Amino acid sequence: MSEPKDMRIPMSEAKESVITDSLPVNLTHHSFSGPLVRVIISFGDEQNEVSVPLNLLRASSRYFQKATKPEWNELRGQQDMISIEAEPQVFKAYVHWLHLSTLPCPSAGKNYEDCNKDYIFLAKLYVMGEELMDTKFQNDILDTIIATSNKSCYLPIGQPVAIIYAGTPAKSPARRLMVDFCVYSAHDDNSWTKHFPNCPKEFLVEVLGAIVKLRDTPPAGTRPWKGSHMSYHEPE
């Protein structure tokens, strides 16, 4: 049985060459061939720019696959430029993942404070993956959330849950994972309840419904995300 991979790395270890406005000229990987696309990242009054190889940008994002179709070139004005709205750090982490299959996170640590920071950031990444229609990216995010929980024994609750519920549809596997985390683990430590006021009502309703269906306390060690983390994947 395969184990979910923790793709987190500390922000300090991120390769700046893949998230700045220029790329090394000596890159030879096939993903880096072809023209570059300038992505203008708008966040409030702030603007950032990164350059991404076109075929890499189109690799798994259906949004970028559509946005870079030849018939849209004239409408974009500048054919080598696309504008999106996103937190710069979040989108740059996505670009890093496109290049290196790793996720620069605020801490990549194991204590509660570090894990909570990372869960919040991973939740934002997942929601951006929803907007970019990149299910491969989203599946990697969920695997990383599960791997983080397995390593640290801390689970996402409160703000990460609220971010996911605000940015995903009703049948999202990320929502199902958040509910399962709570239903199967909340009885282990009732300190979870102090975070419920920061959770959306929809989440609490789904948790209550799931608890009623489950009826009895889950047997010790029963955790569906450990049995098959891929059951939370969306088809790519």
N, C-alpha and C positions, 0 to 999 in steps of 0.2 A: 504493500500500500504506500503510495507516494505521500510525502509530507509537504505541507504548504511551505513555501519559501519566504523567508523574511528578506525583503529587498531593500530595507532601510539602510542608509548610510548617513553619518552626520553631515550636516550642511557644510561643515568645514572641509570635508573630503570630496565635495562635488568638483567635477572637472569643469573649471571655468571656461575652457575652450569650447564647450558645447552649449553654453548658455549665454554667451556674449554676442555682440553684433557682428562678429567675424569668426571664421573657422580656419584652422590651420590648412595651409595649401597642400600639405603632404599626406592628407587622408586618402587611403586607398581602398577602404572597405566599399563593397558595391553599393551599400545604402547611402553613401555620401556622394555618389556620382550624380551628374546631371545638374540642372540649374538650381540656384538658391532662391528661396522665397523669404522676403522680409516680412516678418510678422510684427505688426504694431499692437502692443498690449496696452489697452486703456483701463485705468482703474481710478475712478474719480477724476481729479485734475491731473493725475500722473500718467505719463506715457513712457513706455520702454520699447525697445526693439531687439528682436533676436532674428538671426538668419538660420534657416533650416533647409536642408536639401529637399527638393520637391518630392522625390520618391519616398523619402523617409517620412515626410509630413503626411503623405497619402497612405502610408503602409497599413495602418489599421483604423484610422479615423474616417468614418463615412461622411462626417461633416466636411473635412478637408478634401476628401475625394470629390464631393459635389462642388465645393467652393472653388476648386482649381480646374474645373472642366473648361476646355477651350472656349465654349460658348459664353462663359461668364467673364472672359478676359476683358472685353470691351467695356462691360458694365463696371468693372473694378477701377477703370482709369489707368492705374499703373499695374501692369500685368504681373509684375514680380512682387506685389505687396498685398497683404491681407490684414485686415484689422479685426481684432477680437476684444471683448471685454473680459478681464480676468485679473485676479491678484497676480502681480508679476512673479512673485516667488513660487506660486502654485504652478503657473504655466511653465516657468523655467524648470521646475522639477519634472514636468511632463516631457519637456524636450530632452532632459537628461535621461529619462527612462527610454525615450525613443532611440537614443544613441547607445546607451550602455546597460539597459535593463536593470537599473538600480534607482532607488527613490531617495533623494536627499531630504531628510526630515530634520526638524529642529533639534532632536537630541539623539535618537536611536538608542536610548537607554532602557533600563529595566525597572527603575523605581517608579512609584505611582506618578509623581510629578512629570517625569520624562515621558512615560507612556501616555499620560493624558494629553500632553502637548502634541505627541505624534498622532494620537487618535484623532484629534481635532484637525490636524493637517491632512491626514489620510482621508478623513471624511470630505474635506474640501477637494482633494484630488479626485475622489470618487464622483462627486457631483460634477466636476469639470469634465470627467470622462463621459458622464451622462450627456452633457451639452455637446461634446465633440463626437458623440456616438461611437465611442471606442470601447467595445466590450472586452477586447483583450486586455487593455489597460485596466478596466474596472475589475476584471477577474484577478489580475495581479495585485490590485489594491486589497481585495477581500482576502486573498491568500496571505498577504502581509499582515493584515489585521488579525487573522486567526493565528498566524505564527507568532506574532507579538504577544497575544493573549496566552499562548501555550508556554512561551518562555518566561513571562513575567507573572502570570496568574492574575493580572489586573485586566479588567474588561471595560470596554467603552460604555459610558453612561453619561447622561446630562447633555452637555454641549455637542459632542460628536453625534449623538443620536438626533438632536434637533437639526443639525446641519444636513444629515442624510435625509431626514423626513421632509425638510423644506425643499430639497433639490432632486427628489426622485419620485417616480410614479408609484401607485398603490401596490403593484405586484413586484416591486424591486426586490431582488435577492438580498441586497444590503439591508433593507428593512427587515426581512425575515431573519437574517443573521442577528441583528440587534435584538429582536424579540426573543430568539432562541437563547442568546447570551443571558438575558434577564430571567427567562422562565426556568432554565436549567441550572442557573447558578445563584440567583438572588437568595434562595433559602440558605445558602452557605454562609452568608454574611448580611445581616439585615441593615448594615450601614448604607447599603445601596439606596434604601428608601429616602435618605436625605437628598438624593439627587433627582428624585421624581418631579419636584416642582420645576426643574429646568428641562424636563422632557415634554415633548408635544403631547397633547391630549390623545391624538390618534394612536401614538405609540402605546400609551397606557391602556387604552381600550383593547388594542390587539394583544398586549401582554395578558390582560385579565381574561380575555377569551381563550388564549392558549393555555393558561393555567387551569381554567375550568375543563377544557378538553383533556388535559393531562391527568387531572384529578389528583392522583397520588404524587408524593414527592419522588422525583426521579431517582432510580438506584444510584448509589455512589459510583462515580466514574462515568456515568452516562452523559455523553456530550456529543450531539449530532455532528458538530463541526469537526470533531476529532475523528469520528468514524468515516466521514467522507467530506473533506473540504470542497471537493469539486461539485458537490450537490448545490452549492451556492453560486456556481458559475452560470453565466448566460452563454448561449451558443454564439460562437464567434463567426 
